[in-house]
């Protein structure tokens, strides 16, 4: 499986909010969109935005250890700045 990048996250995120419900994403795919956007926000130093996105990703896929770890790291960075 190839690693998804920022452009992939934008596509997934836009699909998740599409008005055409036949192309909307659910569950882990929607979670992945928030997760990728959260990771991108961390890379940009936007830690508060990252926490918001990663919390949403976690709420959609609470068993994903990667999301949990990234949320924890983003939260720690948000309170340190």
Wavefront OBJ file of the C-alpha trace (Angstrom):
o trace
v 0.000 0.000 0.000
v 1.434 3.363 -0.971
v 1.828 6.135 1.553
v -0.707 8.901 1.101
v 0.375 12.523 0.929
v -1.141 15.930 1.456
v -2.833 16.047 -1.957
v -4.449 12.667 -1.239
v -5.698 14.006 2.096
v -7.299 16.994 0.398
v -9.083 14.736 -2.101
v -10.338 12.464 0.683
v -11.398 15.413 2.786
v -13.314 17.026 -0.070
v -15.013 13.716 -0.816
v -15.962 13.380 2.843
v -17.841 16.670 2.621
v -19.261 16.148 -0.823
v -22.897 17.061 -1.254
v -23.312 13.944 -3.374
v -23.781 11.307 -0.680
v -23.042 8.541 -3.173
v -19.364 9.530 -3.110
v -19.082 10.389 0.578
v -16.518 8.553 2.659
v -17.285 6.776 5.882
v -15.421 5.160 8.746
v -11.737 4.577 8.269
v -11.501 6.437 4.939
v -13.018 9.555 6.474
v -10.783 9.103 9.492
v -7.773 8.884 7.182
v -8.658 12.257 5.640
v -8.710 13.938 9.052
v -5.575 12.068 10.103
v -3.618 13.203 7.053
v -4.785 16.786 7.416
v -3.837 16.685 11.097
v -0.374 15.410 10.225
v 0.013 18.163 7.644
v -1.007 20.784 10.212
v 1.692 19.467 12.547
v 4.250 19.810 9.767
v 3.105 23.411 9.256
v 3.345 24.150 12.982
v -0.420 24.596 13.296
v -0.717 22.443 16.394
v -4.142 23.577 17.592
v -5.659 22.843 14.174
v -3.848 19.506 14.165
v -5.394 18.572 17.516
v -8.887 19.366 16.211
v -8.394 17.203 13.101
v -6.744 14.363 14.985
v -9.508 14.321 17.611
v -12.038 13.944 14.802
v -9.955 11.167 13.228
v -9.751 9.414 16.596
v -13.519 9.682 17.114
v -14.043 7.949 13.762
v -11.368 5.261 14.284
v -10.512 4.938 18.010
v -8.584 1.687 17.550
v -5.979 3.260 15.253
v -2.779 3.479 17.319
v -1.131 5.837 14.832
v -3.914 8.395 15.221
v -3.698 8.118 18.996
v 0.075 8.633 18.991
v -0.109 11.577 16.593
v -2.903 13.173 18.627
v -0.852 12.852 21.798
v 2.215 14.394 20.148
v 0.215 17.244 18.594
v -1.460 17.987 21.918
v 1.887 18.107 23.704
v 3.263 20.465 21.068
v 0.159 22.681 21.253
v 0.555 23.256 24.978
v 4.308 23.778 24.681
v 3.950 26.683 22.263
l 1 2 3 4 5 6 7 8 9 10 11 12 13 14 15 16 17 18 19 20 21 22 23 24 25 26 27 28 29 30 31 32 33 34 35 36 37 38 39 40 41 42 43 44 45 46 47 48 49 50 51 52 53 54 55 56 57 58 59 60 61 62 63 64 65 66 67 68 69 70 71 72 73 74 75 76 77 78 79 80 81
